[in-house]
Amino acid sequence: MLIALNKPYGVLCQFSGDGSRPTLAGYVREKDVYPAGRLDHDSEGLLLLTDDGRLAHRLTDPRHKQPKTYLVQVDGAMTDEALIALRRGVALNDGPTLPTGAEHAVEPDWLWPRDPPVRFRKAIPTSWLTVTLREGRNRQVRRMTAAVGFPTLRLIRVRIGDWALDGLPPGQTRRLL
């Protein structure tokens, strides 16, 4: 079984917790499934869950290089130079990243409002971009955009390999396999 969840902002990628934050248990009704990968509590979007250990390994092991695509809102007007740096890979404190796909984007018309909203500063613009990774380090997209001078404000995973959000509303699941 493979299930897609559009993980809302603030939800922990685990089924149990101390009650201070919502967990997957509040959104996933299927039993005996586990996340194939993670999204930080302050990230949103596509999370795949499965009851098949081999499938989970294939989805998460870097040797299988499943591309993961994110829609990213950053603080400031993203420059072409910064995008080129992201594409080449940037130096992080745990070593250089692999080259990535990074492109300017527009805020999509299908995007749901975030709760709480992203901070708004009248004098400082924001930019949207898409970033596609083939590795998955801790908070990697956020660290990469900060390294090129554009801190991430909102991060939404929209695709993992062949699977995409495809209109799945936040907090909802869809059976894929």
RODO-2510 file (C-alpha; in nm, 4 decimals, decimal comma):
residues 177
     n   res          X          Y          Z
     1     m     0,0000     0,0000     0,0000
     2     l     0,1195     0,3527    -0,0787
     3     i    -0,0632     0,6588     0,0478
     4     a    -0,0090     1,0266    -0,0293
     5     l    -0,0759     1,2829     0,2436
     6     n    -0,0712     1,6579     0,1959
     7     k     0,0944     1,7280     0,5308
     8     p    -0,0198     2,0568     0,6811
     9     y     0,2165     2,3098     0,8353
    10     g     0,2992     2,2323     1,1997
    11     v     0,2303     1,8567     1,1862
    12     l     0,5034     1,6220     1,3092
    13     c     0,6010     1,3335     1,0770
    14     q     0,5321     1,0703     1,3416
    15     f     0,2254     0,8992     1,4808
    16     s     0,2873     0,9656     1,8478
    17     g     0,3834     1,2738     2,0415
    18     d     0,3539     1,4508     2,3713
    19     g     0,0310     1,6260     2,2748
    20     s     0,1914     1,9656     2,2239
    21     r     0,1835     1,9384     1,8418
    22     p    -0,0380     1,7518     1,5983
    23     t     0,0948     1,4261     1,4523
    24     l     0,0158     1,2048     1,1541
    25     a    -0,2313     1,0133     1,3714
    26     g    -0,4762     1,2995     1,3273
    27     y    -0,4668     1,2712     0,9470
    28     v    -0,3939     0,9108     0,8446
    29     r    -0,6698     0,6550     0,9049
    30     e    -0,4938     0,3544     0,7487
    31     k    -0,3226     0,1243     0,9967
    32     d     0,0349    -0,0062     0,9911
    33     v     0,1697     0,2520     0,7449
    34     y     0,4800     0,4581     0,8086
    35     p     0,6302     0,7649     0,6430
    36     a     0,8786     0,6977     0,3634
    37     g     1,0912     1,0011     0,4402
    38     r     1,0143     1,3093     0,6448
    39     l     0,9029     1,6671     0,6219
    40     d     0,9911     1,9083     0,9004
    41     h     0,7027     2,0366     1,1112
    42     d     0,7349     2,3785     0,9419
    43     s     0,7235     2,2308     0,5901
    44     e     0,4106     2,1307     0,4011
    45     g     0,3092     1,9090     0,1152
    46     l     0,3543     1,5598    -0,0177
    47     l     0,4411     1,2857     0,2284
    48     l     0,4314     0,9229     0,1172
    49     l     0,3347     0,6502     0,3654
    50     t     0,3599     0,2770     0,3093
    51     d     0,3348    -0,0608     0,4790
    52     d     0,6013    -0,2044     0,2429
    53     g     0,9568    -0,1849     0,3798
    54     r     1,1205    -0,2486     0,0401
    55     l     0,9168     0,0281    -0,1204
    56     a     1,0024     0,2661     0,1653
    57     h     1,3721     0,1868     0,1156
    58     r     1,3469     0,2463    -0,2610
    59     l     1,1748     0,5813    -0,2009
    60     t     1,4190     0,7071     0,0619
    61     d     1,7609     0,5573    -0,0110
    62     p     1,9833     0,8170    -0,1845
    63     r     2,1273     0,5451    -0,4102
    64     h     1,7882     0,5293    -0,5855
    65     k     1,7961     0,9066    -0,6394
    66     q     1,4219     0,9738    -0,6320
    67     p     1,3905     1,3410    -0,7282
    68     k     1,1957     1,5536    -0,4823
    69     t     1,0497     1,8827    -0,6036
    70     y     0,9622     2,1718    -0,3766
    71     l     0,7790     2,4990    -0,4247
    72     v     0,9724     2,7535    -0,2196
    73     q     0,8883     3,1079    -0,1131
    74     v     1,1998     3,3033    -0,0156
    75     d     1,2630     3,6381     0,1468
    76     g     1,3782     3,8916    -0,1126
    77     a     1,3923     3,9166    -0,4914
    78     m     1,5749     3,5994    -0,6024
    79     t     1,8611     3,6792    -0,8389
    80     d     1,9790     3,4816    -1,1390
    81     e     2,3210     3,4541    -0,9722
    82     a     2,1671     3,2892    -0,6668
    83     l     1,9735     3,0452    -0,8878
    84     i     2,2939     2,9553    -1,0725
    85     a     2,4640     2,8908    -0,7378
    86     l     2,1770     2,6634    -0,6299
    87     r     2,1968     2,4754    -0,9606
    88     r     2,5708     2,4146    -0,9196
    89     g     2,5370     2,3095    -0,5560
    90     v     2,6306     2,5126    -0,2518
    91     a     2,8694     2,4597     0,0359
    92     l     2,6902     2,3776     0,3609
    93     n     2,8450     2,3034     0,7004
    94     d     2,8081     1,9282     0,6310
    95     g     2,9693     1,9522     0,2855
    96     p     2,8768     2,0600    -0,0651
    97     t     2,5361     1,9732    -0,2038
    98     l     2,4818     1,7993    -0,5331
    99     p     2,3694     2,0177    -0,8230
   100     t     1,9967     2,0875    -0,8102
   101     g     1,7201     2,1940    -1,0403
   102     a     1,6267     2,5497    -0,9462
   103     e     1,3970     2,7815    -1,1431
   104     h     1,2032     3,1011    -1,0898
   105     a     0,8327     3,0304    -1,0309
   106     v     0,5139     3,2228    -0,9692
   107     e     0,2846     3,1713    -0,6746
   108     p     0,0392     2,9116    -0,8030
   109     d    -0,3330     2,9860    -0,8050
   110     w    -0,4040     2,6463    -0,6426
   111     l    -0,2017     2,7252    -0,3308
   112     w    -0,3902     2,7093    -0,0013
   113     p    -0,3414     2,9735     0,2690
   114     r    -0,0978     2,8785     0,5419
   115     d    -0,2015     2,8865     0,9066
   116     p    -0,0303     3,0805     1,0545
   117     p     0,0353     3,3035     0,7533
   118     v     0,3869     3,3736     0,6308
   119     r     0,5094     3,7056     0,7670
   120     f     0,4539     3,9983     0,5354
   121     r     0,6878     4,2955     0,5096
   122     k     0,5707     4,5732     0,2816
   123     a     0,9218     4,6967     0,1981
   124     i     1,0752     4,3541     0,1223
   125     p     0,9467     4,1423    -0,1673
   126     t     0,9302     3,7653    -0,1714
   127     s     1,0093     3,5295    -0,4573
   128     w     0,8899     3,1837    -0,5548
   129     l     1,1034     2,9123    -0,7049
   130     t     1,0993     2,5410    -0,7672
   131     v     1,3863     2,3309    -0,6371
   132     t     1,4435     1,9657    -0,7268
   133     l     1,6842     1,7599    -0,5164
   134     r     1,8223     1,4087    -0,5529
   135     e     1,9572     1,3968    -0,1991
   136     g     1,7792     1,4583     0,1277
   137     r     1,9799     1,6186     0,4031
   138     n     1,8230     1,7661     0,7121
   139     r     1,6527     2,0981     0,6261
   140     q     1,8520     2,1037     0,3030
   141     v     1,6405     2,3391     0,0913
   142     r     1,6173     2,5898     0,3758
   143     r     1,9925     2,5782     0,4337
   144     m     2,0665     2,6099     0,0614
   145     t     1,8466     2,9148     0,0044
   146     a     1,9906     3,0791     0,3166
   147     a     2,3448     3,0055     0,1919
   148     v     2,2764     3,2084    -0,1250
   149     g     2,1209     3,4945     0,0734
   150     f     1,7487     3,4175     0,0450
   151     p     1,5998     3,2589     0,3579
   152     t     1,3039     3,0265     0,3031
   153     l     0,9666     3,1542     0,4240
   154     r     0,7485     2,8672     0,3006
   155     l     0,8399     2,5219     0,1754
   156     i     0,5940     2,2867     0,0037
   157     r     0,6965     1,9493    -0,1377
   158     v     0,4931     1,8961    -0,4545
   159     r     0,6495     1,5800    -0,6031
   160     i     0,8480     1,2689    -0,5104
   161     g     0,9587     1,0675    -0,8136
   162     d     0,6460     0,9803    -1,0123
   163     w     0,4010     1,0919    -0,7418
   164     a     0,2655     1,4464    -0,7049
   165     l     0,0164     1,6365    -0,4900
   166     d    -0,2167     1,6768    -0,7908
   167     g    -0,4812     1,8836    -0,6129
   168     l    -0,4813     1,6858    -0,2872
   169     p    -0,6082     1,9278    -0,0174
   170     p    -0,4044     1,9858     0,3004
   171     g    -0,4687     1,7204     0,5652
   172     q    -0,6190     1,4759     0,3138
   173     t    -0,4881     1,1401     0,1947
   174     r    -0,5115     0,9516    -0,1348
   175     r    -0,4320     0,5843    -0,1917
   176     l    -0,1757     0,5468    -0,4728
   177     l    -0,1046     0,1702    -0,4692
***
